[in-house]
């Protein structure tokens, strides 16, 4: 009951602060299969904004992928990670990256996932993305029918800038692209470039040539 209450409060608070609303085209595109949502990463609040913007029926079966080193520190973070967000916690910087990929593959059998393939947050306002980590390629290659959905998160870095604890009320937008699939025999660099471009194309500044 406490987890459900926290879920309700977080959704209402995030919607109030950012103006974000459930993405209608998520329901329109939903195919009954689990999916991998991937997005740009500028703030600790990115995954919350994306997560609460999903319709409840989809959100309850969607798990953010995050680093266990951060979310297992302290009882409050552990509660949020395990009971509210139902995160898939991954050990970052380990000696066996294949183990993380296997955990993601296993989780996709029962849930959709949210990931940030840049890995770390950007700290500048440059339009360009940081290079994607190779894990996205291996997950796509091992799940060729998996729908990868690019989502551009706009303005969240100004709502929760680095070093801030409390968010600043500002409007945010999410732009969702068409599903992306791994193509047979596609090389890693080719796939990652295509995935990066599909996400970058959703950025309003990129479209405007800023």
Sine and cosine of phi, psi and omega as CSV:
sin_phi,cos_phi,sin_psi,cos_psi,sin_omega,cos_omega
0.00,0.00,-0.64,0.77,0.02,-1.00
-0.90,0.44,-0.67,0.74,0.01,-1.00
-0.88,0.47,-0.66,0.75,0.02,-1.00
-0.91,0.42,-0.62,0.79,0.02,-1.00
-0.91,0.41,-0.70,0.72,0.02,-1.00
-0.89,0.45,-0.66,0.75,0.06,-1.00
-0.83,0.55,-0.74,0.67,-0.02,-1.00
-0.88,0.48,-0.72,0.69,-0.03,-1.00
-0.91,0.42,-0.70,0.71,0.00,-1.00
-0.87,0.49,-0.69,0.72,-0.01,-1.00
-0.89,0.45,-0.72,0.70,-0.02,-1.00
-0.93,0.38,-0.66,0.75,-0.02,-1.00
-0.91,0.41,-0.71,0.70,0.00,-1.00
-0.90,0.43,-0.66,0.75,0.03,-1.00
-0.90,0.44,-0.61,0.79,0.00,-1.00
-0.93,0.38,-0.69,0.72,-0.06,-1.00
-0.95,0.32,-0.65,0.76,-0.15,-0.99
-0.95,-0.30,-0.27,0.96,-0.05,-1.00
0.97,0.24,0.10,0.99,-0.04,-1.00
-0.93,0.36,0.57,-0.82,0.00,-1.00
-0.77,-0.64,0.31,-0.95,0.02,-1.00
-0.83,0.55,0.67,-0.74,-0.05,-1.00
-0.99,0.14,0.94,-0.34,-0.06,-1.00
-0.90,0.44,-0.58,0.81,-0.06,-1.00
-0.95,0.31,-0.18,0.98,0.12,-0.99
-0.91,0.42,-0.72,0.69,0.01,-1.00
-0.92,0.40,-0.60,0.80,-0.01,-1.00
-0.92,0.40,-0.58,0.81,-0.05,-1.00
-1.00,0.04,-0.30,0.95,-0.12,-0.99
-0.85,0.53,0.81,-0.59,-0.09,-1.00
-0.96,-0.28,0.06,1.00,-0.06,-1.00
1.00,0.01,-0.14,0.99,0.02,-1.00
-0.99,-0.17,0.39,-0.92,0.12,-0.99
-0.96,0.28,0.51,-0.86,-0.13,-0.99
-0.75,-0.66,0.22,-0.97,0.08,-1.00
-0.88,-0.48,0.93,-0.35,0.06,-1.00
-1.00,0.01,0.79,-0.61,0.05,-1.00
-0.80,-0.59,0.61,-0.79,-0.15,-0.99
-0.59,-0.81,0.25,-0.97,0.12,-0.99
-0.95,0.31,0.34,-0.94,-0.15,-0.99
-0.73,-0.69,0.95,-0.30,0.00,-1.00
-0.82,-0.57,-0.20,0.98,-0.13,-0.99
-0.45,-0.89,0.41,-0.91,0.11,-0.99
-0.90,0.44,-0.32,0.95,-0.02,-1.00
-1.00,0.04,-0.01,1.00,-0.07,-1.00
-0.84,0.54,-0.77,0.64,-0.11,-0.99
-0.93,0.37,-0.53,0.85,0.02,-1.00
-0.91,0.40,-0.70,0.71,0.00,-1.00
-0.87,0.49,-0.71,0.70,0.00,-1.00
-0.91,0.41,-0.71,0.70,-0.08,-1.00
-0.88,0.47,-0.73,0.68,-0.05,-1.00
-0.96,0.27,-0.29,0.96,0.01,-1.00
-0.98,0.18,-0.19,0.98,0.05,-1.00
-0.99,0.17,0.63,-0.78,0.10,-1.00
-0.83,0.56,0.56,-0.83,-0.13,-0.99
-0.81,0.59,-0.67,0.74,-0.04,-1.00
-0.87,0.49,-0.50,0.86,0.02,-1.00
-1.00,0.03,-0.64,0.77,-0.03,-1.00
-0.87,0.50,-0.62,0.79,-0.07,-1.00
-0.93,0.38,-0.23,0.97,0.05,-1.00
-0.91,-0.41,0.34,0.94,-0.04,-1.00
-0.86,-0.51,0.80,-0.60,-0.08,-1.00
-0.90,-0.43,0.80,-0.60,0.14,-0.99
-0.95,0.32,0.62,-0.78,0.11,-0.99
-0.99,-0.11,0.78,-0.63,-0.09,-1.00
-0.52,-0.85,0.22,-0.98,-0.03,-1.00
-0.98,0.18,0.79,-0.61,0.00,-1.00
-0.92,0.40,-0.47,0.88,-0.03,-1.00
-0.88,0.48,-0.53,0.85,0.02,-1.00
-1.00,0.04,-0.73,0.68,-0.17,-0.99
-0.99,0.14,-0.18,0.98,0.05,-1.00
-0.99,-0.13,0.09,1.00,0.05,-1.00
-1.00,0.05,0.93,-0.37,0.07,-1.00
1.00,0.04,0.49,-0.87,-0.06,-1.00
-0.92,0.40,-0.54,0.84,-0.03,-1.00
-0.93,0.36,-0.74,0.68,0.02,-1.00
-0.89,0.46,-0.67,0.74,0.01,-1.00
-0.88,0.47,-0.66,0.75,0.01,-1.00
-0.89,0.47,-0.73,0.68,0.00,-1.00
-0.88,0.48,-0.71,0.70,-0.06,-1.00
-0.91,0.41,-0.68,0.74,-0.14,-0.99
-1.00,-0.02,-0.60,0.80,-0.14,-0.99
-0.98,-0.21,-0.51,0.86,-0.06,-1.00
-0.99,-0.12,-0.83,0.56,-0.07,-1.00
-1.00,0.00,-0.23,0.97,-0.05,-1.00
0.76,0.65,0.76,0.64,-0.09,-1.00
-0.93,0.38,0.48,-0.88,0.23,-0.97
-1.00,-0.08,0.96,-0.28,-0.10,-1.00
-1.00,-0.02,0.79,-0.61,-0.06,-1.00
-0.88,-0.47,0.67,-0.74,0.08,-1.00
-0.97,0.23,0.86,-0.51,-0.02,-1.00
-1.00,0.00,0.59,-0.81,0.05,-1.00
0.96,0.27,0.33,0.94,0.00,-1.00
-0.97,0.24,0.15,-0.99,-0.03,-1.00
-1.00,0.09,-0.12,0.99,-0.09,-1.00
-0.76,-0.65,0.98,0.19,-0.01,-1.00
-0.88,0.48,-0.43,0.90,0.01,-1.00
-0.89,0.45,-0.53,0.85,0.01,-1.00
-0.90,0.45,-0.62,0.78,0.03,-1.00
-0.91,0.42,-0.66,0.75,0.04,-1.00
-0.88,0.47,-0.65,0.76,0.02,-1.00
-0.90,0.43,-0.60,0.80,0.04,-1.00
-0.92,0.39,-0.63,0.78,0.05,-1.00
-0.90,0.43,-0.71,0.70,0.02,-1.00
-0.85,0.53,-0.68,0.74,-0.01,-1.00
-0.92,0.40,-0.67,0.75,-0.01,-1.00
-0.91,0.42,-0.54,0.84,-0.01,-1.00
-0.92,0.39,-0.27,0.96,0.04,-1.00
-0.93,0.37,-0.42,0.91,-0.07,-1.00
-0.82,-0.58,-0.19,0.98,-0.08,-1.00
-0.57,-0.82,0.39,-0.92,0.26,-0.97
-1.00,0.10,0.37,-0.93,-0.06,-1.00
-0.76,-0.65,0.42,-0.91,0.12,-0.99
-0.90,-0.44,0.80,-0.59,0.04,-1.00
-0.72,-0.69,0.31,-0.95,0.07,-1.00
-0.83,-0.56,1.00,-0.08,-0.16,-0.99
-0.93,0.37,-0.20,0.98,0.11,-0.99
-0.95,0.33,-0.36,0.93,0.03,-1.00
1.00,0.04,-0.94,0.33,-0.01,-1.00
-0.96,-0.29,0.34,-0.94,-0.03,-1.00
-0.95,0.30,0.57,-0.82,0.17,-0.99
-0.98,0.21,0.58,-0.81,0.00,-1.00
-0.90,-0.43,0.22,0.98,0.04,-1.00
-0.75,-0.66,0.05,-1.00,-0.04,-1.00
-0.98,-0.18,0.30,0.95,0.01,-1.00
-0.88,0.47,0.65,-0.76,-0.02,-1.00
-0.91,0.40,-0.54,0.84,-0.10,-1.00
-0.92,0.39,0.42,-0.91,0.09,-1.00
-1.00,-0.02,0.39,-0.92,0.20,-0.98
-0.96,0.26,0.43,-0.90,0.01,-1.00
-0.84,0.55,0.68,-0.73,0.02,-1.00
-0.95,0.31,0.59,-0.81,0.11,-0.99
-0.95,0.32,0.48,-0.88,-0.10,-1.00
-0.95,0.33,-0.26,0.97,-0.01,-1.00
-0.84,0.54,-0.57,0.82,0.01,-1.00
-0.87,0.49,-0.65,0.76,0.00,-1.00
-0.90,0.43,-0.73,0.68,-0.07,-1.00
-0.92,0.39,-0.60,0.80,0.06,-1.00
-0.90,0.43,-0.70,0.72,0.00,-1.00
-0.91,0.42,-0.67,0.74,-0.02,-1.00
-0.90,0.43,-0.62,0.78,-0.02,-1.00
-0.99,0.15,-0.14,0.99,0.05,-1.00
-0.72,-0.70,0.94,0.35,-0.15,-0.99
-0.89,0.46,-0.33,0.94,0.03,-1.00
-1.00,-0.06,0.01,1.00,-0.04,-1.00
-0.94,0.34,0.73,-0.69,0.10,-0.99
-1.00,0.09,0.86,-0.52,0.10,-0.99
-0.97,-0.23,0.87,-0.49,-0.12,-0.99
-0.95,-0.33,0.93,-0.36,0.05,-1.00
-0.97,0.25,0.68,-0.73,0.03,-1.00
-0.70,-0.71,0.86,-0.52,0.05,-1.00
-1.00,-0.06,0.83,-0.56,0.03,-1.00
-0.99,-0.15,0.87,-0.48,-0.12,-0.99
-0.94,-0.33,0.83,-0.56,0.17,-0.99
1.00,0.06,0.03,1.00,-0.03,-1.00
-0.92,0.38,-0.45,0.89,0.01,-1.00
-0.91,0.41,-0.38,0.93,0.06,-1.00
-1.00,0.03,-0.39,0.92,0.06,-1.00
-0.96,0.27,-0.65,0.76,-0.01,-1.00
-0.73,-0.68,0.96,0.27,-0.01,-1.00
-0.90,0.44,0.33,-0.94,0.01,-1.00
-0.85,0.52,0.75,-0.66,0.01,-1.00
1.00,-0.07,-0.22,0.97,0.01,-1.00
-1.00,0.02,0.61,-0.79,0.04,-1.00
-0.99,-0.14,-0.67,0.74,-0.01,-1.00
-0.99,-0.15,0.68,-0.73,-0.01,-1.00
-0.95,0.30,0.43,-0.90,0.07,-1.00
-0.98,-0.19,0.79,-0.61,-0.02,-1.00
-0.90,0.44,0.95,-0.32,0.05,-1.00
-0.55,-0.84,0.53,-0.85,0.01,-1.00
-0.95,0.30,0.67,-0.74,0.06,-1.00
-0.82,-0.57,0.45,-0.89,0.04,-1.00
-0.78,-0.63,0.53,-0.85,0.13,-0.99
-0.87,-0.49,0.73,-0.69,0.02,-1.00
-0.88,-0.47,0.86,-0.50,-0.07,-1.00
-0.97,-0.25,0.77,-0.64,0.00,-1.00
-1.00,-0.09,-0.01,-1.00,0.03,-1.00
-0.97,0.25,0.43,-0.90,0.00,-1.00
-0.86,0.51,0.62,-0.78,0.03,-1.00
-0.91,-0.41,0.63,-0.78,0.00,-1.00
-0.79,-0.61,0.49,-0.87,0.14,-0.99
-0.94,0.34,0.69,-0.72,0.03,-1.00
-0.98,-0.19,0.64,-0.77,-0.09,-1.00
-0.79,0.61,0.74,-0.67,0.04,-1.00
0.90,0.43,0.31,0.95,0.01,-1.00
-0.95,0.32,0.72,-0.70,0.02,-1.00
-0.96,0.28,0.42,-0.91,-0.06,-1.00
-0.85,0.53,-0.78,0.62,-0.06,-1.00
-0.89,0.45,-0.58,0.81,0.02,-1.00
-0.92,0.40,-0.71,0.71,0.00,-1.00
-0.90,0.43,-0.73,0.68,-0.04,-1.00
-0.89,0.45,-0.62,0.78,0.05,-1.00
-0.90,0.44,-0.67,0.75,0.00,-1.00
-0.91,0.43,-0.65,0.76,0.02,-1.00
-0.92,0.40,-0.65,0.76,0.03,-1.00
-0.89,0.46,-0.71,0.71,-0.04,-1.00
-0.92,0.39,-0.59,0.81,0.03,-1.00
-0.90,0.44,-0.59,0.80,0.04,-1.00
-0.97,0.24,-0.73,0.69,-0.04,-1.00
-0.88,0.48,-0.54,0.84,-0.02,-1.00
-0.90,0.43,-0.31,0.95,0.00,-1.00
-1.00,0.09,-0.24,0.97,-0.02,-1.00
-0.94,0.33,0.86,-0.50,-0.01,-1.00
-0.84,0.55,-0.58,0.81,0.00,-1.00
-0.92,0.39,-0.60,0.80,0.03,-1.00
-0.91,0.40,-0.67,0.74,0.01,-1.00
-0.89,0.45,-0.59,0.81,-0.04,-1.00
-0.99,0.13,-0.10,0.99,0.00,-1.00
0.96,0.28,0.44,0.90,-0.01,-1.00
-0.96,0.26,0.00,0.00,0.00,0.00
